[in-house]
Amino acid sequence: MSFDFRRFLSVSLISAAMALPVTAQTAPQPADTPADAAAAQPQIQPDLFLGAEDAPLTIYEYASYTCPHCANFHQENLPKLKAEYIDTGKVRFALRDVYFDQVGLWAGILARCDSDKFYPVAGLLMEEQSDWLGAQNSQDLVANLRKIGAKVGMTGDQMDACWNDQAQVANLVATFQQNAEADKINATPTFMIGGEQVENMAWDQLKARIDGKLAEAEAAAPAAQ
């Protein structure tokens, strides 16, 4: 999935987040007005990593929760990346959210609602993407997102608090914008492997890129000591 990043930056995602449908079930009400949220300087949020801190190679994945190709990567190739590289101490991995639309932002807010549950929630959003995105209306979609949150132990009140926290929404949007602009991201999924931008590709090709970067890191290690 690709997008015009500069045009996208002109869209008020914070306003989009406040468009969560209000029903008897969801009942989210903005905790702050847009002016209140904009008054505070957004804080860039830290990456949430999988893998050893001293891994020789770091990989960032830019992905949208509404992107089918991203869901396919998480279903098919992330388990291979985790088993062969992350769990073996070779790679440190971080998922960086990309917000194409308000639905993706709602999902991103849910994923970041509890940092300890970020990867479990992100995984469910990707694995069950066709199910929760298949909602016929916004109320059903929010209900589907609530089901995902409940699967990892989130309460309804906890989810409401996160969706209504406009200061944190501003933080997430600012973090996305800064990271995506710095790395010149214009499609998802896109990977930054050892500082090099790599587009989505078949696992064998991606694995070859990773192995090449690991070899470079290994060769550079003695020189750095």
C-alpha positions as CSV (number, residue, x, y, z in Angstrom):
1,M,0.0,0.0,0.0
2,S,1.4,3.4,-1.0
3,F,0.4,7.0,-0.2
4,D,1.3,10.6,-0.8
5,F,3.1,11.4,2.5
6,R,3.3,15.2,2.1
7,R,-0.4,15.4,1.3
8,F,-1.2,13.1,4.2
9,L,0.6,15.4,6.6
10,S,-2.0,18.0,6.0
11,V,-4.8,15.8,7.3
12,S,-5.8,16.2,10.9
13,L,-5.6,12.7,12.3
14,I,-6.4,14.0,15.8
15,S,-9.7,15.1,14.5
16,A,-10.2,11.8,12.8
17,A,-9.5,10.0,16.1
18,M,-12.2,12.1,17.8
19,A,-14.6,10.7,15.2
20,L,-15.0,7.4,17.0
21,P,-18.7,6.6,16.9
22,V,-20.5,7.3,20.1
23,T,-22.9,4.5,21.1
24,A,-24.3,3.1,24.3
25,Q,-21.6,0.4,24.1
26,T,-18.6,2.5,23.2
27,A,-19.5,5.9,24.7
28,P,-16.1,7.5,24.2
29,Q,-16.2,11.2,24.8
30,P,-13.2,13.4,24.1
31,A,-11.3,14.2,27.2
32,D,-10.0,17.4,25.8
33,T,-11.0,19.7,23.0
34,P,-8.7,19.9,19.9
35,A,-7.4,23.2,21.1
36,D,-6.5,21.6,24.4
37,A,-4.7,18.7,22.7
38,A,-2.9,21.0,20.3
39,A,-1.7,23.4,23.1
40,A,0.7,20.8,24.5
41,Q,3.8,19.9,22.6
42,P,3.5,16.3,21.3
43,Q,6.1,13.9,22.8
44,I,7.8,11.5,20.5
45,Q,7.1,8.0,21.7
46,P,9.9,5.4,22.1
47,D,10.1,2.4,19.9
48,L,9.0,-0.9,21.4
49,F,11.4,-3.6,20.6
50,L,11.5,-7.4,20.3
51,G,14.9,-9.1,20.6
52,A,18.2,-8.5,22.4
53,E,19.4,-5.0,23.0
54,D,22.9,-6.0,21.9
55,A,21.8,-7.7,18.6
56,P,24.2,-6.7,15.8
57,L,21.3,-5.6,13.5
58,T,18.2,-3.5,14.0
59,I,15.2,-3.8,11.7
60,Y,12.3,-1.4,11.7
61,E,9.0,-2.3,10.0
62,Y,6.7,0.5,8.9
63,A,3.2,-1.0,8.7
64,S,-0.5,0.0,8.6
65,Y,-3.1,-2.1,10.4
66,T,-5.4,-1.6,7.4
67,C,-2.7,-2.7,4.8
68,P,-3.3,-6.3,3.4
69,H,0.3,-6.7,2.4
70,C,1.3,-5.8,6.0
71,A,-1.1,-8.4,7.3
72,N,0.4,-11.0,5.0
73,F,3.9,-10.2,6.2
74,H,2.9,-10.7,9.8
75,Q,1.1,-13.9,9.1
76,E,3.7,-15.5,6.8
77,N,7.1,-14.0,7.3
78,L,7.3,-12.4,10.8
79,P,7.2,-15.8,12.4
80,K,10.2,-16.8,10.3
81,L,12.0,-13.6,11.1
82,K,11.3,-14.1,14.8
83,A,12.5,-17.7,14.9
84,E,15.6,-17.3,12.8
85,Y,16.8,-13.9,13.8
86,I,15.0,-12.2,16.7
87,D,14.9,-15.2,19.1
88,T,18.5,-16.1,18.3
89,G,19.9,-12.7,19.2
90,K,20.8,-11.6,15.7
91,V,18.2,-9.0,15.2
92,R,16.4,-6.4,17.2
93,F,13.0,-5.6,15.7
94,A,10.6,-2.7,16.1
95,L,7.2,-2.2,14.5
96,R,6.4,1.5,13.6
97,D,2.8,2.3,13.0
98,V,1.7,4.1,9.8
99,Y,-1.7,5.8,9.9
100,F,-3.3,5.9,6.4
101,D,-6.8,6.7,7.7
102,Q,-8.9,7.1,10.9
103,V,-9.5,3.3,11.1
104,G,-5.8,2.6,11.1
105,L,-5.4,5.3,13.8
106,W,-8.1,3.8,16.0
107,A,-6.4,0.4,15.7
108,G,-3.0,2.0,16.4
109,I,-4.3,3.7,19.6
110,L,-5.6,0.3,20.8
111,A,-2.2,-1.3,20.1
112,R,-0.4,1.4,22.1
113,C,-2.9,1.4,24.9
114,D,-0.7,-0.8,27.0
115,S,2.9,-1.0,25.9
116,D,3.4,-4.4,27.5
117,K,0.6,-5.7,25.2
118,F,1.6,-3.9,22.1
119,Y,2.9,-6.9,20.1
120,P,0.1,-9.2,21.1
121,V,-2.5,-6.6,20.1
122,A,-0.6,-5.7,16.9
123,G,-0.4,-9.4,16.1
124,L,-4.1,-9.9,16.5
125,L,-4.9,-6.8,14.4
126,M,-2.8,-8.3,11.6
127,E,-3.9,-11.9,11.9
128,E,-7.6,-11.0,12.1
129,Q,-7.5,-8.0,9.8
130,S,-10.1,-9.4,7.3
131,D,-12.5,-10.1,10.2
132,W,-12.4,-6.8,12.1
133,L,-12.2,-4.7,9.0
134,G,-15.2,-6.5,7.5
135,A,-17.5,-4.6,9.8
136,Q,-20.6,-3.1,8.0
137,N,-20.5,0.2,10.0
138,S,-18.3,2.1,12.4
139,Q,-20.1,0.9,15.5
140,D,-19.5,-2.7,14.5
141,L,-15.9,-1.9,13.7
142,V,-15.3,-0.4,17.1
143,A,-17.0,-3.5,18.6
144,N,-14.6,-5.7,16.7
145,L,-11.6,-3.7,18.0
146,R,-13.0,-4.1,21.5
147,K,-13.0,-7.8,21.1
148,I,-9.3,-7.8,20.1
149,G,-8.5,-5.7,23.2
150,A,-10.5,-8.0,25.4
151,K,-8.5,-11.0,24.1
152,V,-5.4,-9.6,25.7
153,G,-7.1,-8.6,28.9
154,M,-8.0,-5.0,28.3
155,T,-11.1,-3.6,29.9
156,G,-13.7,-1.5,28.2
157,D,-12.8,1.5,30.4
158,Q,-9.2,1.1,29.6
159,M,-9.8,1.1,25.9
160,D,-12.1,4.1,26.2
161,A,-9.5,6.0,28.2
162,C,-6.9,5.4,25.4
163,W,-9.2,6.4,22.6
164,N,-10.2,9.6,24.5
165,D,-6.7,10.6,25.5
166,Q,-6.1,13.3,22.8
167,A,-2.7,14.2,24.2
168,Q,-1.5,10.7,23.6
169,V,-3.2,10.6,20.2
170,A,-1.2,13.7,19.3
171,N,2.0,12.0,20.5
172,L,1.3,8.9,18.3
173,V,0.6,11.0,15.2
174,A,3.7,13.2,15.8
175,T,5.8,10.0,16.2
176,F,4.5,8.5,13.0
177,Q,5.1,11.7,11.1
178,Q,8.6,12.2,12.4
179,N,9.7,8.7,11.8
180,A,8.1,8.3,8.3
181,E,9.4,11.6,7.1
182,A,12.9,10.9,8.4
183,D,13.0,7.5,6.7
184,K,11.2,8.7,3.5
185,I,8.5,6.1,3.8
186,N,5.8,6.2,1.1
187,A,4.5,2.6,1.1
188,T,3.8,-0.2,3.5
189,P,5.2,-2.5,4.5
190,T,8.7,-0.9,4.2
191,F,11.7,-2.0,6.2
192,M,14.7,-0.2,7.5
193,I,17.4,-2.9,7.8
194,G,20.6,-1.6,9.2
195,G,19.7,1.9,8.1
196,E,18.9,0.9,4.5
197,Q,15.3,1.1,3.2
198,V,14.0,-2.2,1.8
199,E,10.7,-2.7,0.1
200,N,8.4,-5.6,0.7
201,M,9.6,-8.8,-1.0
202,A,9.5,-12.5,-0.9
203,W,11.0,-14.1,2.3
204,D,14.0,-15.6,0.5
205,Q,14.9,-12.2,-0.9
206,L,14.3,-10.4,2.4
207,K,16.4,-13.1,4.2
208,A,19.3,-12.5,1.8
209,R,19.2,-8.8,2.6
210,I,19.2,-9.5,6.3
211,D,22.1,-12.0,6.0
212,G,24.0,-9.4,3.9
213,K,23.6,-6.7,6.6
214,L,24.5,-9.2,9.3
215,A,27.7,-10.0,7.4
216,E,28.5,-6.3,7.2
217,A,27.9,-5.8,10.9
218,E,30.1,-8.8,11.7
219,A,32.9,-7.4,9.5
220,A,32.7,-4.0,11.1
221,A,32.6,-5.3,14.7
222,P,36.4,-5.8,15.0
223,A,37.1,-2.4,13.7
224,A,34.8,-0.9,16.3
225,Q,36.5,-2.6,19.2
